[in-house]
């Protein structure tokens, strides 16, 4: 059974493939797990092997994967085998013609179909990857500062920690809006 989704992207193929060559950030963008350890993943190339230890956020299950880059096509995409429990085979390709990729296409091959919650996690992973690539492609100082914050703070948190921080920020912003609204009403009355 396969799951397939895509996300629009308008970036140079070479720049996109450079991001995936060092998978640390890509694995940390996954909202489904917390990366505990990533070994020997200095650069993806065909046949490269690496170790990955993760803790699945919702279930708390820890998994150890022996990963292998099964295929690496420069400017086109790659496929990975994550050998462990559960075993995962991932293929990521760049769609579109020419030197610009028009979309990221994520495909996961497996024996059992993915549950709707798991499908949502894969879509969120692909969306966060596309958003990160856009932020990383920008060269102005504010985008560089945002990327620094994402790399040094946000991606170091567990998925649960990210949800808590996001909730606190949303509630603080709502409280600020309420305070401004109350002050505006008081002034006009």
MINULO-326703 format. One record per residue: residue number from 1; residue in one letter; x, y, z of N, C-alpha, C, O in turn. Coordinates in Angstrom, 1 decimal, padded with zeros to 4 digits. Example, Ala and Ser with C-alpha at 12.3 -4.5 7.8 and 13.67 -1.06 7.14 Angstrom:
REM residues 2
<rec 1; A; <013.2; -005.7; 007.8>; <012.3; -004.5; 007.8>; <013.2; -003.3; 007.8>; <014.2; -003.3; 008.5>>
<rec 2; S; <012.8; -002.2; 007.1>; <013.7; -001.1; 007.1>; <012.9; 000.0; 007.9>; <013.4; 001.1; 008.0>>
END
This chain:
REM residues 189
<rec 1; X; <000.9; -001.2; 000.0>; <000.0; 000.0; 000.0>; <000.9; 001.2; 000.0>; <001.9; 001.2; 000.7>>
<rec 2; X; <000.5; 002.2; -000.7>; <001.3; 003.4; -000.8>; <000.5; 004.7; -000.4>; <-000.7; 004.7; -000.6>>
<rec 3; X; <001.2; 005.6; 000.1>; <000.6; 006.9; 000.4>; <001.4; 007.9; -000.3>; <002.6; 007.9; -000.3>>
<rec 4; X; <000.7; 008.9; -001.0>; <001.4; 009.8; -001.8>; <000.7; 011.2; -001.7>; <-000.5; 011.3; -001.7>>
<rec 5; X; <001.6; 012.2; -001.5>; <001.1; 013.6; -001.4>; <002.1; 014.5; -002.0>; <003.3; 014.1; -002.2>>
<rec 6; X; <001.7; 015.7; -002.3>; <002.7; 016.7; -002.9>; <002.4; 018.1; -002.3>; <001.3; 018.3; -001.8>>
<rec 7; X; <003.4; 018.9; -002.4>; <003.4; 020.3; -001.9>; <004.0; 021.2; -002.9>; <005.1; 020.9; -003.4>>
<rec 8; X; <003.3; 022.3; -003.3>; <003.9; 023.2; -004.3>; <005.2; 023.8; -003.7>; <005.4; 024.1; -002.6>>
<rec 9; X; <006.2; 024.0; -004.7>; <007.5; 024.6; -004.4>; <008.0; 025.2; -005.6>; <008.0; 024.5; -006.7>>
<rec 10; X; <008.6; 026.3; -005.5>; <009.2; 027.0; -006.7>; <010.6; 027.4; -006.4>; <010.9; 028.6; -006.2>>
<rec 11; X; <011.5; 026.4; -006.3>; <012.9; 026.7; -005.9>; <013.8; 025.9; -006.9>; <013.3; 024.9; -007.5>>
<rec 12; X; <015.0; 026.4; -007.0>; <016.0; 025.6; -007.9>; <016.2; 024.2; -007.4>; <016.3; 024.0; -006.1>>
<rec 13; X; <016.3; 023.3; -008.3>; <016.5; 021.9; -007.9>; <017.8; 021.7; -007.1>; <017.7; 020.9; -006.2>>
<rec 14; X; <018.8; 022.3; -007.5>; <020.1; 022.1; -006.9>; <020.0; 022.5; -005.4>; <020.6; 021.8; -004.5>>
<rec 15; X; <019.4; 023.7; -005.2>; <019.3; 024.2; -003.8>; <018.4; 023.2; -002.9>; <018.7; 023.0; -001.8>>
<rec 16; X; <017.4; 022.7; -003.5>; <016.5; 021.8; -002.8>; <017.2; 020.5; -002.5>; <017.1; 020.0; -001.4>>
<rec 17; X; <018.0; 019.9; -003.5>; <018.7; 018.7; -003.2>; <019.8; 018.9; -002.2>; <020.1; 018.0; -001.4>>
<rec 18; X; <020.4; 020.1; -002.1>; <021.4; 020.4; -001.1>; <020.8; 020.3; 000.3>; <021.5; 019.8; 001.2>>
<rec 19; X; <019.6; 020.7; 000.5>; <019.0; 020.6; 001.8>; <018.8; 019.2; 002.2>; <019.1; 018.9; 003.4>>
<rec 20; X; <018.4; 018.3; 001.3>; <018.2; 016.9; 001.7>; <019.5; 016.1; 001.8>; <019.5; 015.0; 002.3>>
<rec 21; X; <020.6; 016.7; 001.3>; <021.9; 015.9; 001.3>; <022.3; 015.7; 002.8>; <022.9; 014.7; 003.1>>
<rec 22; X; <022.0; 016.7; 003.7>; <022.3; 016.5; 005.1>; <020.9; 016.5; 005.8>; <020.3; 017.5; 006.0>>
<rec 23; X; <020.4; 015.3; 006.2>; <019.0; 015.1; 006.6>; <018.7; 015.5; 008.0>; <017.5; 015.3; 008.4>>
<rec 24; X; <019.6; 016.0; 008.8>; <019.3; 016.3; 010.2>; <018.1; 017.2; 010.3>; <017.1; 016.9; 011.1>>
<rec 25; X; <018.1; 018.3; 009.6>; <017.0; 019.3; 009.7>; <015.7; 018.6; 009.2>; <014.6; 018.8; 009.8>>
<rec 26; X; <015.8; 017.9; 008.1>; <014.6; 017.3; 007.5>; <013.9; 016.3; 008.5>; <012.7; 016.3; 008.6>>
<rec 27; X; <014.7; 015.5; 009.1>; <014.2; 014.5; 010.1>; <013.5; 015.3; 011.3>; <012.5; 014.9; 011.8>>
<rec 28; X; <014.2; 016.4; 011.7>; <013.7; 017.1; 012.9>; <012.4; 017.9; 012.5>; <011.6; 018.2; 013.4>>
<rec 29; X; <012.1; 018.1; 011.3>; <010.9; 018.8; 010.9>; <009.7; 017.9; 011.0>; <008.5; 018.4; 010.9>>
<rec 30; X; <009.9; 016.6; 011.1>; <008.8; 015.7; 011.2>; <008.0; 015.9; 012.5>; <008.6; 015.7; 013.6>>
<rec 31; X; <006.7; 016.2; 012.4>; <005.9; 016.4; 013.6>; <005.5; 015.1; 014.4>; <005.0; 015.2; 015.4>>
<rec 32; X; <005.8; 014.0; 013.7>; <005.4; 012.7; 014.3>; <006.4; 012.2; 015.3>; <006.0; 011.4; 016.2>>
<rec 33; X; <007.7; 012.6; 015.2>; <008.7; 012.0; 016.2>; <009.6; 013.0; 016.6>; <009.8; 014.1; 016.1>>
<rec 34; X; <010.3; 012.7; 017.7>; <011.4; 013.5; 018.2>; <012.7; 012.7; 017.9>; <012.9; 011.5; 018.3>>
<rec 35; X; <013.6; 013.4; 017.2>; <014.9; 012.7; 016.9>; <015.8; 012.7; 018.1>; <016.1; 013.7; 018.7>>
<rec 36; X; <016.1; 011.5; 018.5>; <017.0; 011.3; 019.7>; <018.5; 011.2; 019.3>; <019.3; 011.8; 020.0>>
<rec 37; X; <018.7; 010.6; 018.2>; <020.1; 010.4; 017.7>; <020.1; 010.2; 016.2>; <019.2; 009.4; 015.7>>
<rec 38; X; <021.0; 010.8; 015.5>; <021.2; 010.6; 014.1>; <022.7; 010.4; 013.9>; <023.5; 011.3; 014.1>>
<rec 39; X; <023.1; 009.2; 013.4>; <024.5; 008.9; 013.3>; <024.8; 008.6; 011.8>; <024.1; 008.0; 011.1>>
<rec 40; X; <026.0; 009.0; 011.4>; <026.6; 008.8; 010.1>; <025.7; 009.3; 009.0>; <025.7; 008.8; 007.9>>
<rec 41; X; <025.0; 010.4; 009.2>; <024.2; 011.0; 008.2>; <024.8; 012.3; 007.8>; <024.1; 013.4; 007.7>>
<rec 42; X; <026.1; 012.3; 007.5>; <026.8; 013.5; 007.1>; <026.4; 014.0; 005.7>; <026.2; 015.2; 005.5>>
<rec 43; X; <026.2; 013.1; 004.8>; <025.7; 013.4; 003.5>; <025.1; 012.2; 002.8>; <025.6; 011.1; 002.8>>
<rec 44; X; <023.9; 012.5; 002.3>; <023.2; 011.4; 001.6>; <023.8; 011.2; 000.2>; <024.1; 012.2; -000.5>>
<rec 45; X; <024.0; 010.0; -000.1>; <024.4; 009.6; -001.5>; <023.9; 008.2; -001.7>; <023.6; 007.5; -000.7>>
<rec 46; X; <023.8; 007.7; -002.9>; <023.3; 006.4; -003.1>; <024.1; 005.4; -002.4>; <025.3; 005.3; -002.5>>
<rec 47; X; <023.4; 004.5; -001.6>; <024.1; 003.5; -000.8>; <024.6; 003.9; 000.5>; <025.0; 003.1; 001.3>>
<rec 48; X; <024.4; 005.2; 000.9>; <024.9; 005.6; 002.2>; <024.0; 005.1; 003.3>; <022.8; 004.9; 003.1>>
<rec 49; X; <024.6; 004.7; 004.4>; <023.9; 004.1; 005.5>; <024.0; 005.1; 006.7>; <025.0; 005.8; 006.9>>
<rec 50; X; <023.0; 005.0; 007.6>; <022.9; 005.9; 008.8>; <022.1; 005.3; 009.8>; <021.3; 004.3; 009.6>>
<rec 51; X; <022.2; 005.7; 011.0>; <021.4; 005.3; 012.2>; <020.5; 006.4; 012.6>; <020.9; 007.6; 012.7>>
<rec 52; X; <019.3; 006.0; 013.0>; <018.3; 007.0; 013.4>; <017.5; 006.4; 014.6>; <016.9; 005.4; 014.5>>
<rec 53; X; <017.5; 007.2; 015.7>; <016.7; 006.8; 016.9>; <015.7; 007.9; 017.1>; <016.1; 009.1; 017.2>>
<rec 54; X; <014.5; 007.5; 017.2>; <013.4; 008.5; 017.4>; <012.4; 008.0; 018.4>; <012.4; 006.8; 018.8>>
<rec 55; X; <011.6; 008.9; 018.9>; <010.6; 008.6; 019.9>; <009.3; 009.2; 019.2>; <009.2; 010.4; 019.1>>
<rec 56; X; <008.4; 008.3; 018.9>; <007.1; 008.7; 018.3>; <006.3; 009.5; 019.4>; <006.1; 009.0; 020.5>>
<rec 57; X; <005.9; 010.7; 019.0>; <005.3; 011.6; 020.0>; <004.0; 011.1; 020.6>; <003.9; 011.1; 021.8>>
<rec 58; X; <003.1; 010.7; 019.9>; <001.7; 010.4; 020.4>; <001.7; 009.1; 021.2>; <001.0; 008.9; 022.2>>
<rec 59; X; <002.5; 008.1; 020.7>; <002.5; 006.8; 021.3>; <003.6; 006.6; 022.4>; <003.5; 005.8; 023.3>>
<rec 60; X; <004.6; 007.4; 022.3>; <005.8; 007.3; 023.2>; <006.7; 006.1; 022.8>; <007.6; 005.9; 023.6>>
<rec 61; X; <006.4; 005.5; 021.7>; <007.2; 004.3; 021.3>; <008.6; 004.8; 020.8>; <008.6; 005.7; 019.9>>
<rec 62; X; <009.6; 004.2; 021.3>; <011.0; 004.5; 020.8>; <011.3; 003.5; 019.7>; <011.1; 002.3; 019.8>>
<rec 63; X; <011.9; 004.1; 018.6>; <012.2; 003.2; 017.4>; <013.6; 003.5; 017.0>; <014.1; 004.7; 017.0>>
<rec 64; X; <014.3; 002.4; 016.7>; <015.7; 002.6; 016.2>; <015.7; 002.1; 014.7>; <015.2; 001.0; 014.4>>
<rec 65; X; <016.1; 002.9; 013.8>; <016.2; 002.6; 012.4>; <017.6; 002.5; 011.9>; <018.5; 003.2; 012.3>>
<rec 66; X; <017.8; 001.5; 011.0>; <019.0; 001.4; 010.3>; <018.6; 001.9; 008.9>; <017.9; 001.3; 008.2>>
<rec 67; X; <019.1; 003.1; 008.6>; <018.6; 003.7; 007.3>; <019.6; 003.5; 006.2>; <020.8; 003.3; 006.4>>
<rec 68; X; <019.1; 003.5; 005.0>; <019.9; 003.4; 003.8>; <019.3; 004.2; 002.7>; <018.1; 004.2; 002.5>>
<rec 69; X; <020.2; 004.9; 002.0>; <019.7; 005.7; 000.8>; <019.7; 004.7; -000.4>; <020.8; 004.3; -000.9>>
<rec 70; X; <018.6; 004.2; -000.8>; <018.5; 003.2; -001.8>; <018.8; 003.8; -003.2>; <019.4; 003.2; -004.1>>
<rec 71; X; <018.3; 005.1; -003.4>; <018.5; 005.7; -004.7>; <018.7; 007.2; -004.5>; <018.0; 007.8; -003.6>>
<rec 72; X; <019.6; 007.8; -005.2>; <019.8; 009.2; -005.2>; <020.0; 009.7; -006.6>; <021.0; 009.4; -007.3>>
<rec 73; X; <019.1; 010.5; -007.1>; <019.1; 011.0; -008.4>; <019.3; 012.5; -008.3>; <018.3; 013.2; -007.9>>
<rec 74; X; <020.4; 013.0; -008.6>; <020.7; 014.4; -008.4>; <019.7; 015.3; -009.2>; <019.6; 015.1; -010.4>>
<rec 75; X; <019.1; 016.2; -008.5>; <018.1; 017.1; -009.1>; <016.7; 016.5; -009.4>; <015.8; 017.2; -009.8>>
<rec 76; X; <016.6; 015.2; -009.0>; <015.3; 014.6; -009.2>; <014.7; 014.0; -008.0>; <013.4; 014.1; -007.8>>
<rec 77; X; <015.5; 013.5; -007.1>; <014.9; 013.0; -005.8>; <015.7; 011.8; -005.3>; <016.8; 011.5; -005.7>>
<rec 78; X; <015.1; 011.1; -004.3>; <015.8; 010.0; -003.6>; <014.8; 009.1; -003.0>; <013.6; 009.5; -002.8>>
<rec 79; X; <015.3; 007.9; -002.6>; <014.4; 007.0; -001.8>; <015.3; 006.5; -000.6>; <016.5; 006.2; -000.8>>
<rec 80; X; <014.6; 006.3; 000.5>; <015.2; 005.9; 001.7>; <014.5; 004.6; 002.2>; <013.3; 004.5; 002.1>>
<rec 81; X; <015.3; 003.7; 002.8>; <014.7; 002.6; 003.6>; <015.1; 002.8; 005.0>; <016.2; 002.9; 005.4>>
<rec 82; X; <014.1; 002.9; 005.9>; <014.3; 003.0; 007.3>; <013.9; 001.6; 007.8>; <012.7; 001.3; 008.0>>
<rec 83; X; <014.9; 000.8; 008.1>; <014.7; -000.6; 008.5>; <014.6; -000.6; 010.0>; <015.6; -000.3; 010.7>>
<rec 84; X; <013.5; -001.0; 010.5>; <013.2; -001.0; 012.0>; <011.8; -001.4; 012.2>; <011.1; -002.0; 011.3>>
<rec 85; X; <011.3; -001.1; 013.4>; <009.9; -001.4; 013.6>; <009.2; -000.1; 014.0>; <009.4; 000.4; 015.1>>
<rec 86; X; <008.3; 000.4; 013.2>; <007.8; -000.1; 011.9>; <008.8; 000.3; 010.8>; <009.4; 001.3; 010.8>>
<rec 87; X; <008.9; -000.6; 009.8>; <009.7; -000.4; 008.6>; <009.1; 000.7; 007.8>; <007.9; 000.7; 007.6>>
<rec 88; X; <009.9; 001.6; 007.2>; <009.4; 002.6; 006.3>; <010.2; 002.8; 005.1>; <011.5; 002.7; 005.2>>
<rec 89; X; <009.6; 002.9; 004.0>; <010.3; 003.2; 002.7>; <009.7; 004.5; 002.2>; <008.5; 004.6; 001.9>>
<rec 90; X; <010.6; 005.5; 002.0>; <010.2; 006.8; 001.7>; <010.8; 007.2; 000.3>; <012.0; 007.0; 000.1>>
<rec 91; X; <010.0; 007.8; -000.6>; <010.5; 008.3; -001.8>; <010.1; 009.7; -001.9>; <008.9; 010.1; -001.8>>
<rec 92; X; <011.1; 010.6; -002.2>; <010.8; 012.0; -002.3>; <011.3; 012.5; -003.7>; <012.5; 012.3; -004.0>>
<rec 93; X; <010.5; 013.0; -004.5>; <010.9; 013.5; -005.8>; <010.5; 014.9; -006.0>; <009.6; 015.5; -005.4>>
<rec 94; X; <011.3; 015.6; -006.9>; <011.0; 017.0; -007.3>; <010.3; 016.9; -008.6>; <010.8; 016.4; -009.6>>
<rec 95; X; <009.1; 017.5; -008.6>; <008.3; 017.5; -009.9>; <008.5; 018.8; -010.6>; <009.0; 019.8; -010.0>>
<rec 96; X; <008.3; 018.8; -011.9>; <008.4; 020.0; -012.7>; <009.5; 019.8; -013.7>; <010.4; 018.9; -013.7>>
<rec 97; X; <009.5; 020.7; -014.7>; <010.5; 020.7; -015.8>; <011.5; 021.8; -015.6>; <011.3; 022.8; -014.9>>
<rec 98; X; <012.7; 021.6; -016.1>; <013.7; 022.6; -016.1>; <014.5; 022.6; -014.8>; <014.6; 021.6; -014.1>>
<rec 99; X; <015.1; 023.8; -014.5>; <016.0; 023.9; -013.3>; <015.2; 024.2; -012.1>; <015.8; 024.2; -011.0>>
<rec 100; X; <013.9; 024.5; -012.2>; <013.1; 024.8; -011.0>; <012.2; 023.7; -010.7>; <011.5; 023.1; -011.6>>
<rec 101; X; <012.1; 023.3; -009.4>; <011.2; 022.3; -009.0>; <009.8; 022.9; -008.7>; <009.8; 024.0; -008.0>>
<rec 102; X; <008.8; 022.4; -009.2>; <007.4; 023.0; -009.0>; <006.7; 022.4; -007.8>; <005.8; 023.0; -007.3>>
<rec 103; X; <007.2; 021.2; -007.4>; <006.5; 020.6; -006.2>; <007.4; 019.5; -005.6>; <008.3; 018.9; -006.3>>
<rec 104; X; <007.2; 019.3; -004.3>; <007.8; 018.2; -003.6>; <006.8; 017.1; -003.6>; <005.7; 017.3; -003.2>>
<rec 105; X; <007.2; 015.9; -004.0>; <006.2; 014.8; -004.0>; <006.8; 013.7; -003.0>; <007.9; 013.2; -003.2>>
<rec 106; X; <006.0; 013.4; -002.0>; <006.3; 012.5; -001.0>; <005.5; 011.2; -001.2>; <004.3; 011.3; -001.4>>
<rec 107; X; <006.2; 010.1; -001.1>; <005.5; 008.8; -001.3>; <006.1; 007.8; -000.2>; <007.3; 007.7; -000.1>>
<rec 108; X; <005.2; 007.2; 000.5>; <005.7; 006.2; 001.4>; <005.0; 004.8; 001.1>; <003.8; 004.7; 000.9>>
<rec 109; X; <005.9; 003.9; 000.9>; <005.5; 002.5; 000.5>; <005.5; 001.6; 001.7>; <006.5; 001.6; 002.5>>
<rec 110; X; <004.5; 000.8; 001.8>; <004.4; -000.1; 002.9>; <003.4; -001.2; 002.7>; <002.6; -001.1; 001.7>>
<rec 111; X; <003.4; -002.2; 003.6>; <002.4; -003.3; 003.4>; <001.1; -002.9; 003.9>; <000.1; -003.2; 003.3>>
<rec 112; X; <001.0; -002.2; 005.0>; <-000.3; -001.8; 005.6>; <-000.6; -000.4; 005.2>; <000.3; 000.5; 005.1>>
<rec 113; X; <-001.9; 000.0; 005.0>; <-002.2; 001.3; 004.7>; <-002.0; 002.2; 005.9>; <-002.2; 001.8; 007.1>>
<rec 114; X; <-001.7; 003.5; 005.7>; <-001.5; 004.4; 006.8>; <-002.9; 004.9; 007.3>; <-003.8; 005.0; 006.6>>
<rec 115; X; <-002.9; 005.0; 008.6>; <-004.2; 005.6; 009.3>; <-004.3; 007.0; 008.9>; <-003.3; 007.7; 008.5>>
<rec 116; X; <-005.5; 007.6; 009.0>; <-005.7; 009.0; 008.6>; <-004.8; 009.9; 009.5>; <-004.3; 010.9; 008.9>>
<rec 117; X; <-004.6; 009.6; 010.7>; <-003.7; 010.5; 011.6>; <-002.3; 010.4; 011.0>; <-001.6; 011.5; 011.0>>
<rec 118; X; <-001.8; 009.3; 010.6>; <-000.5; 009.1; 010.1>; <-000.4; 009.9; 008.8>; <000.6; 010.5; 008.5>>
<rec 119; X; <-001.4; 009.8; 007.9>; <-001.4; 010.6; 006.7>; <-001.3; 012.1; 006.9>; <-000.6; 012.8; 006.2>>
<rec 120; X; <-002.0; 012.5; 008.0>; <-002.0; 014.0; 008.3>; <-000.6; 014.3; 008.7>; <-000.1; 015.4; 008.4>>
<rec 121; X; <000.1; 013.5; 009.5>; <001.5; 013.7; 010.0>; <002.4; 013.8; 008.8>; <003.3; 014.7; 008.8>>
<rec 122; X; <002.2; 013.0; 007.8>; <003.1; 013.0; 006.6>; <002.9; 014.3; 005.8>; <003.8; 014.9; 005.3>>
<rec 123; X; <001.6; 014.7; 005.7>; <001.3; 016.0; 005.0>; <001.9; 017.2; 005.7>; <002.5; 018.1; 005.1>>
<rec 124; X; <001.8; 017.2; 007.0>; <002.4; 018.3; 007.8>; <003.9; 018.3; 007.7>; <004.5; 019.3; 007.7>>
<rec 125; X; <004.5; 017.1; 007.6>; <006.0; 017.0; 007.5>; <006.4; 017.6; 006.1>; <007.3; 018.4; 006.1>>
<rec 126; X; <005.7; 017.3; 005.1>; <006.0; 017.8; 003.8>; <005.8; 019.3; 003.7>; <006.5; 020.0; 003.1>>
<rec 127; X; <004.7; 019.8; 004.3>; <004.4; 021.2; 004.3>; <005.5; 022.0; 005.1>; <005.9; 023.0; 004.6>>
<rec 128; X; <005.9; 021.5; 006.3>; <006.9; 022.2; 007.0>; <008.2; 022.1; 006.3>; <009.0; 023.1; 006.4>>
<rec 129; X; <008.5; 021.1; 005.5>; <009.7; 021.0; 004.7>; <009.7; 022.1; 003.6>; <010.7; 022.8; 003.4>>
<rec 130; X; <008.6; 022.2; 002.9>; <008.4; 023.2; 001.9>; <008.6; 024.6; 002.4>; <009.2; 025.5; 001.9>>
<rec 131; X; <007.9; 024.9; 003.6>; <008.0; 026.2; 004.2>; <009.5; 026.5; 004.6>; <009.9; 027.6; 004.5>>
<rec 132; X; <010.1; 025.5; 005.2>; <011.5; 025.7; 005.6>; <012.4; 026.0; 004.4>; <013.3; 026.9; 004.5>>
<rec 133; X; <012.2; 025.3; 003.3>; <013.0; 025.5; 002.1>; <012.8; 026.9; 001.6>; <013.8; 027.6; 001.2>>
<rec 134; X; <011.6; 027.4; 001.7>; <011.3; 028.8; 001.2>; <012.0; 029.8; 002.1>; <012.7; 030.8; 001.7>>
<rec 135; X; <011.9; 029.6; 003.5>; <012.6; 030.5; 004.4>; <014.1; 030.4; 004.2>; <014.8; 031.5; 004.2>>
<rec 136; X; <014.7; 029.2; 004.0>; <016.1; 029.1; 003.8>; <016.6; 029.7; 002.5>; <017.8; 030.1; 002.4>>
<rec 137; X; <015.7; 029.9; 001.5>; <016.1; 030.5; 000.3>; <016.2; 032.0; 000.3>; <016.8; 032.6; -000.6>>
<rec 138; X; <015.5; 032.6; 001.3>; <015.5; 034.0; 001.4>; <016.8; 034.5; 002.0>; <017.4; 033.9; 002.9>>
<rec 139; X; <017.3; 035.7; 001.5>; <018.6; 036.2; 002.0>; <018.6; 037.4; 002.8>; <019.6; 037.8; 003.3>>
<rec 140; X; <017.4; 038.0; 003.1>; <017.4; 039.2; 003.9>; <017.6; 038.8; 005.4>; <017.4; 037.6; 005.7>>
<rec 141; X; <018.0; 039.8; 006.2>; <018.4; 039.5; 007.5>; <017.3; 038.9; 008.4>; <017.5; 038.0; 009.2>>
<rec 142; X; <016.0; 039.4; 008.2>; <014.9; 038.9; 009.0>; <014.6; 037.4; 008.7>; <014.2; 036.7; 009.6>>
<rec 143; X; <014.8; 037.0; 007.4>; <014.6; 035.5; 007.1>; <015.8; 034.7; 007.7>; <015.5; 033.6; 008.1>>
<rec 144; X; <017.0; 035.3; 007.7>; <018.1; 034.6; 008.3>; <017.9; 034.4; 009.8>; <018.2; 033.4; 010.4>>
<rec 145; X; <017.4; 035.5; 010.4>; <017.1; 035.4; 011.9>; <016.0; 034.4; 012.2>; <016.1; 033.6; 013.1>>
<rec 146; X; <015.0; 034.3; 011.3>; <013.9; 033.4; 011.5>; <014.5; 032.0; 011.4>; <014.1; 031.1; 012.2>>
<rec 147; X; <015.3; 031.7; 010.4>; <015.9; 030.4; 010.2>; <016.8; 030.0; 011.4>; <016.7; 028.9; 011.8>>
<rec 148; X; <017.5; 031.0; 011.9>; <018.3; 030.7; 013.1>; <017.5; 030.3; 014.3>; <017.8; 029.3; 015.0>>
<rec 149; X; <016.4; 031.0; 014.5>; <015.5; 030.6; 015.6>; <014.9; 029.3; 015.4>; <014.7; 028.5; 016.3>>
<rec 150; X; <014.5; 029.0; 014.2>; <013.9; 027.6; 013.9>; <015.0; 026.6; 014.1>; <014.7; 025.6; 014.8>>
<rec 151; X; <016.2; 026.8; 013.6>; <017.2; 025.7; 013.8>; <017.7; 025.6; 015.2>; <017.8; 024.4; 015.7>>
<rec 152; X; <017.9; 026.7; 015.9>; <018.5; 026.6; 017.3>; <017.4; 026.4; 018.4>; <017.8; 025.9; 019.4>>
<rec 153; X; <016.2; 026.8; 018.2>; <015.2; 026.7; 019.3>; <014.1; 025.7; 018.9>; <013.9; 024.7; 019.6>>
<rec 154; X; <013.4; 026.1; 017.8>; <012.1; 025.3; 017.5>; <012.4; 023.8; 017.2>; <011.7; 023.0; 017.8>>
<rec 155; X; <013.4; 023.5; 016.4>; <013.7; 022.1; 016.0>; <014.3; 021.3; 017.1>; <014.4; 020.1; 017.0>>
<rec 156; X; <014.8; 022.0; 018.2>; <015.4; 021.3; 019.3>; <014.3; 020.8; 020.3>; <014.5; 020.0; 021.2>>
<rec 157; X; <013.1; 021.4; 020.2>; <012.0; 021.0; 021.0>; <011.4; 019.6; 020.5>; <011.5; 019.3; 019.4>>
<rec 158; X; <010.7; 018.9; 021.4>; <010.0; 017.7; 021.1>; <008.7; 018.2; 020.4>; <008.3; 019.4; 020.6>>
<rec 159; X; <008.0; 017.4; 019.6>; <006.7; 017.8; 019.0>; <005.7; 018.3; 020.1>; <005.0; 019.2; 019.8>>
<rec 160; X; <005.7; 017.7; 021.2>; <004.8; 018.1; 022.3>; <005.2; 019.5; 022.8>; <004.3; 020.3; 023.0>>
<rec 161; X; <006.5; 019.7; 022.9>; <007.0; 021.0; 023.4>; <006.6; 022.1; 022.4>; <006.3; 023.2; 022.7>>
<rec 162; X; <006.7; 021.8; 021.1>; <006.3; 022.7; 020.0>; <004.8; 023.1; 020.1>; <004.5; 024.3; 020.0>>
<rec 163; X; <004.0; 022.1; 020.4>; <002.6; 022.4; 020.5>; <002.3; 023.2; 021.7>; <001.5; 024.2; 021.7>>
<rec 164; X; <003.0; 023.0; 022.9>; <002.8; 023.8; 024.1>; <003.2; 025.2; 023.8>; <002.5; 026.2; 024.2>>
<rec 165; X; <004.4; 025.4; 023.2>; <004.9; 026.8; 023.0>; <003.9; 027.5; 022.0>; <003.7; 028.7; 022.2>>
<rec 166; X; <003.5; 026.8; 021.0>; <002.5; 027.4; 020.1>; <001.2; 027.8; 020.8>; <000.7; 028.9; 020.6>>
<rec 167; X; <000.7; 027.0; 021.6>; <-000.5; 027.3; 022.4>; <-000.3; 028.5; 023.3>; <-001.1; 029.4; 023.4>>
<rec 168; X; <000.8; 028.5; 024.0>; <001.1; 029.7; 024.9>; <001.2; 030.9; 024.1>; <000.7; 032.0; 024.5>>
<rec 169; X; <001.9; 030.9; 022.9>; <002.0; 032.1; 022.1>; <000.6; 032.6; 021.6>; <000.4; 033.8; 021.6>>
<rec 170; X; <-000.2; 031.7; 021.2>; <-001.5; 032.0; 020.7>; <-002.3; 032.6; 021.8>; <-003.0; 033.6; 021.6>>
<rec 171; X; <-002.3; 032.0; 023.0>; <-003.1; 032.5; 024.1>; <-002.5; 033.9; 024.6>; <-003.3; 034.8; 024.9>>
<rec 172; X; <-001.2; 034.1; 024.6>; <-000.7; 035.4; 024.9>; <-001.1; 036.5; 023.9>; <-001.4; 037.6; 024.3>>
<rec 173; X; <-001.1; 036.1; 022.7>; <-001.5; 037.1; 021.6>; <-003.0; 037.4; 021.8>; <-003.4; 038.6; 021.6>>
<rec 174; X; <-003.8; 036.4; 022.1>; <-005.2; 036.6; 022.3>; <-005.4; 037.5; 023.5>; <-006.3; 038.4; 023.5>>
<rec 175; X; <-004.7; 037.3; 024.6>; <-004.8; 038.2; 025.7>; <-004.4; 039.6; 025.4>; <-005.0; 040.5; 025.9>>
<rec 176; X; <-003.3; 039.8; 024.6>; <-002.9; 041.1; 024.2>; <-004.0; 041.8; 023.4>; <-004.3; 043.0; 023.6>>
<rec 177; X; <-004.6; 041.1; 022.5>; <-005.7; 041.7; 021.7>; <-006.9; 042.0; 022.6>; <-007.5; 043.1; 022.4>>
<rec 178; X; <-007.2; 041.2; 023.5>; <-008.3; 041.5; 024.5>; <-008.0; 042.8; 025.3>; <-008.8; 043.6; 025.5>>
<rec 179; X; <-006.7; 042.9; 025.8>; <-006.3; 044.1; 026.5>; <-006.4; 045.3; 025.6>; <-006.9; 046.4; 026.1>>
<rec 180; X; <-006.0; 045.3; 024.4>; <-006.1; 046.4; 023.5>; <-007.5; 046.8; 023.2>; <-007.9; 047.9; 023.2>>
<rec 181; X; <-008.3; 045.8; 023.1>; <-009.8; 046.0; 022.9>; <-010.4; 046.7; 024.1>; <-011.2; 047.6; 023.9>>
<rec 182; X; <-010.1; 046.2; 025.3>; <-010.7; 046.8; 026.5>; <-010.2; 048.2; 026.6>; <-011.0; 049.1; 027.0>>
<rec 183; X; <-008.9; 048.5; 026.4>; <-008.4; 049.9; 026.5>; <-009.1; 050.8; 025.4>; <-009.4; 051.9; 025.7>>
<rec 184; X; <-009.3; 050.3; 024.2>; <-010.0; 051.1; 023.2>; <-011.5; 051.3; 023.6>; <-011.9; 052.5; 023.4>>
<rec 185; X; <-012.1; 050.4; 024.2>; <-013.5; 050.6; 024.6>; <-013.6; 051.6; 025.7>; <-014.5; 052.4; 025.7>>
<rec 186; X; <-012.7; 051.5; 026.7>; <-012.6; 052.4; 027.8>; <-012.4; 053.8; 027.4>; <-013.0; 054.7; 027.9>>
<rec 187; X; <-011.5; 054.0; 026.4>; <-011.2; 055.3; 025.9>; <-012.4; 056.0; 025.3>; <-012.7; 057.2; 025.4>>
<rec 188; X; <-013.2; 055.2; 024.5>; <-014.3; 055.7; 023.8>; <-015.6; 055.9; 024.7>; <-016.5; 056.6; 024.3>>
<rec 189; X; <-015.6; 055.3; 025.8>; <-016.8; 055.4; 026.7>; <-016.7; 056.6; 027.6>; <-017.6; 056.8; 028.4>>
END
